[in-house]
């Protein structure tokens, strides 16, 4: 007789993209910004926008998005849909010619 008292394991395989929608991409982006730069930076970048770029999600912050002011700008995060790899997380910085 088989021992049935131990833990049971179920193997589940995801198919398709791991980051399936813009809400998931946005949640991942918020976690990354908050964990790496703090909640204050996350608030400065609000609202974040999400664009579907086929194989990736592009998340963009709003700080100095129009690039009118010299100094810190928007945050840009590129997340691969298939495996949730963060291709990059970077900030714009605006320098004006004098």
C-alpha positions in Angstrom: 0.0 0.0 0.0 1.3 3.5 -0.9 2.1 6.0 1.8 -0.4 8.8 1.4 0.5 10.7 4.6 3.2 12.9 3.1 3.0 16.1 1.1 1.4 15.9 -2.3 2.8 17.8 -5.2 1.0 19.0 -8.2 2.9 20.1 -11.3 1.3 23.0 -13.1 2.8 24.4 -16.3 2.0 28.0 -17.4 1.6 28.4 -21.1 1.9 31.6 -23.1 3.2 34.9 -21.6 4.0 35.1 -17.9 3.0 38.8 -17.8 -0.3 38.6 -19.6 -1.8 42.1 -19.1 -1.0 45.7 -18.5 -2.3 45.5 -14.9 0.3 42.8 -14.0 3.1 44.8 -15.7 2.1 47.9 -13.8 2.1 46.0 -10.5 5.6 44.7 -11.2 6.8 48.1 -12.1 5.4 49.7 -8.9 7.1 47.0 -6.8 10.4 47.6 -8.5 10.4 51.3 -8.1 9.2 51.2 -4.5 11.8 48.5 -3.5 14.7 50.2 -5.3 14.0 53.9 -4.9 11.3 54.3 -2.3 7.7 55.2 -2.2 8.5 58.9 -2.5 10.0 58.4 -6.0 7.0 56.2 -6.9 4.7 59.0 -6.0 6.8 61.6 -8.0 6.5 59.4 -11.1 2.7 58.9 -10.8 0.7 58.3 -12.8 2.6 55.5 -14.5 1.5 54.6 -18.1 1.8 51.1 -19.7 2.2 50.5 -23.5 2.0 47.1 -25.2 5.1 46.7 -27.4 4.4 43.2 -28.7 6.9 41.1 -26.8 7.4 43.6 -24.0 5.5 46.0 -21.7 6.9 49.6 -21.5 6.1 51.4 -18.3 6.7 55.1 -18.2 6.6 57.6 -15.4 5.2 61.2 -15.6 7.9 63.3 -13.8 9.1 65.9 -16.3 7.7 63.8 -19.1 7.6 66.7 -21.5 11.2 67.4 -20.7 10.6 71.2 -20.2 12.7 71.4 -17.0 16.4 70.5 -16.5 16.9 67.8 -14.0 15.4 64.4 -13.2 12.8 63.0 -15.5 10.6 60.1 -16.1 11.3 56.5 -15.2 11.3 53.9 -18.0 10.9 50.2 -17.3 10.8 47.5 -20.0 9.5 44.1 -19.0 9.5 41.1 -21.2 6.1 39.4 -21.4 7.3 35.8 -21.8 9.3 35.5 -18.6 8.9 38.8 -16.7 12.6 39.7 -17.3 13.3 43.4 -16.6 15.2 44.5 -19.7 15.9 47.8 -18.1 14.9 50.3 -15.4 16.3 53.7 -16.0 15.6 57.4 -15.5 15.7 60.3 -18.0 17.8 63.2 -17.0 17.3 66.5 -18.9 20.2 68.8 -19.7 19.4 72.1 -21.4 21.9 73.7 -23.8 23.0 77.1 -22.5 
